[in-house]
Amino acid sequence: MIDERTDDLTAGAAAPRPSRQTRRKRAAAAVAVAAVVATGAWIAFDDDPRRVANDDPRGTESWARQHYGDPDDPRFEEQNIVAIDFLGRTMFVHRATRRHFLRLESLFEARAPEYAAAVPAGELDDWSYLNRAVRGGSDKSTHAFGLAVDVNALTNVLGTTGDMPEEVVRQWEAEGGEWGGDWTRPDPMHFETHLTPDEIRRRYRRDGSPRPWYLEELIGG
């Protein structure tokens, strides 16, 4: 930022003409900047939150493998999958995502308490980790990595609008989650994380509550 007081003091003084060498350096720098803008501006303006440094969209199999490992490794489940209590059900998720799914549980309890209380009282229709491919395809499902949970499947059937509380869904998405109900073929039971392990650790405490700086960001945003 230019100091207006300094600018006022120097406005009437003639600036010395730069030397030929200085002018050449400035010209070269301008050409370099122009080349970067021409060839790489898409990097600076690519604000798609689904993309990460390696250009793999968040939630894809390649992205999940990079950040969470190979689900076909014989020791993957033993080393990475943990059980959590989620709305009275036992869910199995990748240990690095545990805090984010505990956050999802707290969103249900705080913003849709009646819905949350009905989950354990209903039929056993809540699912989590399973090493499988996506329906009708060969790519690994996010369930195979422990990055997804299905809640109230019987009332949120694939291809329907379901009955998920809007307040929970939108806050989950605002905090880096994905909801299947927004897909072309809706899957309203499905919640998956699109955060990396590092992002989850930085944002949430062990119990899933937002760290003070992130809570302030959420409230301020």
N, C-alpha and C positions, 0 to 999 in steps of 0.2 A: 504494500500500500504506500502511495506517495504521501509524504507529510506536506499538507497544504501550506503550512507556514514556511517551510523550506522552499516550496515551489514558488510562493509569492516573492521571496527574497531573490530568487535567481531568474525570475521570469524576464527581467529586462536585460540580463547579461547575455552577450553572444557566446555560444558554445564554441570551443576551439575545434577546428576541422581535424577529424581523425587522420592518422597517417595512412599511407597506401597499404602498408602491411596489415594495419588494423582493419581497413576496409575489406581486404582480401579474406581475412579470418571470419569477419562477419558474414560475407557472402557465402563462404563455404559452409558455415553453420546453418545459414538459411536454407541452402540446398539440402543439407542432411535432414533438417526438420521436415522439409517438404516431402522428402522421400519416405520418411517414417509415416507421415500423415497419409500419403498416397497409398502405401502398401499395408499399413498396420492399424489404421484408424478403427477398424472393426473391433479390435481388441479393447481399445479404450472405451468404446461405446456399447460393447456387448454386456448389457446389464441383466441378461436372462439369469434368474436365480437357479435355474436347473442345470447351469453349466459350471464346470470346475476347471482347474488349471489344465488338465489333460484333454479338455474338450469333450469328455464323455458326459452326456446328460445325466443328471442325478436320477437315481432309481433304476438305471439300466443295469444289465448283468455285468458289463465291463466296469462300470463305476463301482458296483457293489464288490466285485472281486478285488479291485484296487484297494478299497478302504476296509473291507471286512474279511477277506480271505477266500479260499476255495472250499465251497461246501462239499465237494467230492473228496476232499482230503480225509483219509480214514480217521484222523483225530480231530477233525473240525468240530463235531458236536461235543466231544469230551472237553475240548479246550475253550470253546466259545459260547455254548448255549447254557443259559441259566434259567431257573424258574423264578417267576415273580407272582405275587398276589395281585391280581388285577380285577377290581370290582367283585371280589369274592370268588374269582375263578383262578386256577393256576394256569399261567401262560408261560410259554418258553420263548425267549428272545436272545439275541446276541448280547453278551455281557456289556459290550460297549454302547448298546442302545437302551439299556435298562433305565437310565435316568429320564430319557425322553418319554418312554412309555409310562413311567410313573407320573410324569407331568400330564400325559393324556388322561390317566385315571383321575388325577386331581381336577382336571377341567370338567370331566363328567360329574364328579361329586359336587363341585362348586356351582356349575352353571345349569346342570340338569339333575338335581338330587333324586327326584322321583324315578327318573329313567335309570340312574345308576343303581338305586336300591332294587329295581326290578330285575336287573341282570342276573344276579345269583339265585333269585327266586324262580326264574324261568327254566326252560329246558336247557340241557347241556348242548349249546350250539355256538360256542365261542372257541376259536382255534388260533394257533400261532405257528411255531416253527414246524416245517415239514420240508424235507429236501425233495422238491418236485419241480417240474417245468410249469410254465404258465399254461392255462387252459388253451388247448388247440394249437400250441406252439412248441418249439424246442428250447427256447431260452429259459434260463432259470427264473423261477418266481422269486420275489423278494422274501417270501416265506422260507425259501431254501437257505437264506442267509440269516434268518432270525430277525428280519427288519420289518415284519408286518404282523398285525393281529386282526382277526375277524371277530366282530362283536355282534351279538344278536342276529345270527345268520338267518333264522327262520322268519324274522320280520324284516329282513333287509336282503332279500333274495337278489341274486345276480339278474340284472336287466330291469329292475324296478327302482322306484324312487326311494323306497324304504322309509324309515321313521327316525333317522338320526337327528338329534337336536342341533339346530342351525348354529346356536351359540358355541357349541363344542367344536363343530366342524370348522368354522371360520377362524377360531382362535388357534386350533391345531395347525391349520394351513399358514396362519400368520407367523407361527413359530417353527416353520421349516418342515412341516409334515405334509403328507399327501393323503387325500381322501378319494377312494374309488368311486364315490357317488358322482364325481365330476367328470368321469371318463365317458368316452363316446358310447361305450356299452357300460352303463352304470353298475358298480359293485359296491353298494352303500354300506355293507358290513365291514369293508376293508379300510384299514388305516396303516400307513407305512411311513417310516422316517426317511427324510431326504437330507439328513445332516450327517456329517462325517463324525467319527469318534472324537476328534479334537474339538469340533464345534459343540458337541454335546457336553463334554467335560467343562468347557469354558463357560457355557451358558447356565448349567444346572448343578445344584448340589447333589449329593448322593441320594437324598430322598426325593429328587425330582423337582424341588422348588427352585425357581429362578434365582440366580445370584443377584445381589443388589444392583450391580451396574446394568444387568440385562432387564431386570424388573423395571428400573427407571426408564430404560429405552422403550420397553413395551408400553408403559403408561404414557410416556412423553410422545410416543409415536401415534 
